[in-house]
Amino acid sequence: QLPTTLLAMVDASVGGKTAINLPEGKNLVGAFYQPRAVVMDLDFLRTLPGREARAGWAEVIKTAAIRDAALFRSLERERTRLLRGEPAAVTRAVERCVRIKARVVEADERESGLRMILNFGHTLAHAIEAVKRYGGMLHGEAVAVGMVFAGILGESLGHTEPGTSARLKALIKAYGLPSTVKALSPTRLLEAMGRDKK
């Protein structure tokens, strides 16, 4: 694998999932096929349009939110340096995310337990993408909305510490990502969520 986007570097290139989208849902047909190697050249990130670069930060934020409070604080503290693409700061963030995902995948390759934490925000995100027919919203943008939704839902059910969703939403917005989506049918979103593999 030779990932050329931030999102691919910290998420898609690690873990061996290969899949395609169907009108009924995202990644519904696929297999696990581990690459022999993943080679990342951060110089590729300089070639990305701004929106594509921002979308990648959603998966970095997700990784920090599920597994690394220190990384989350670093994303809050070093936002300017990271968004400017300072190599040392970006390298640390990418490396930390890859290590976290690799450990999770090594412990649960086929998503039968622990690996499910990597899905944080993705059930609604995949529904948004399916309802929008995989156009108009990048994956990272949909994940950002999905994480805010999951945070609010967790708090309303009493599973998540109060204030968590507000902090998460503030970080997502600080990286130029959306926290809401408009003009989508709740019925169609719920139908798509019901078909999601998660």
Stockholm file with secondary structure:
# STOCKHOLM 1.0

chainA/1-198         QLPTTLLAMVDASVGGKTAINLPEGKNLVGAFYQPRAVVMDLDFLRTLPGREARAGWAEVIKTAAIRDAALFRSLERERTRLLRGEPAAVTRAVERCVRIKARVVEADERESGLRMILNFGHTLAHAIEAVKRYGGMLHGEAVAVGMVFAGILGESLGHTEPGTSARLKALIKAYGLPSTVKALSPTRLLEAMGRDKK
#=GR chainA/1-198 SS CCCCSHHIIIIITSSCEEEEEETTEEEEEEEECCCSCCCCCGGGGGGSCHHHHHHHHHHHHHHHHHHCHHHHHHHHHTHHHHHHTCHHHHHHHHHHHHHHHHHHHHHCTTSSSGGGGGGTTHHHHHHHHHHTTTCSSCHHHHHHHHHHHHHHHHHHTTCSCTTHHHHHHHHHHHTTCCSCCCSCCHHHHHHHHHHSCC
#=GC SS_cons         CCCCSHHIIIIITSSCEEEEEETTEEEEEEEECCCSCCCCCGGGGGGSCHHHHHHHHHHHHHHHHHHCHHHHHHHHHTHHHHHHTCHHHHHHHHHHHHHHHHHHHHHCTTSSSGGGGGGTTHHHHHHHHHHTTTCSSCHHHHHHHHHHHHHHHHHHTTCSCTTHHHHHHHHHHHTTCCSCCCSCCHHHHHHHHHHSCC
//
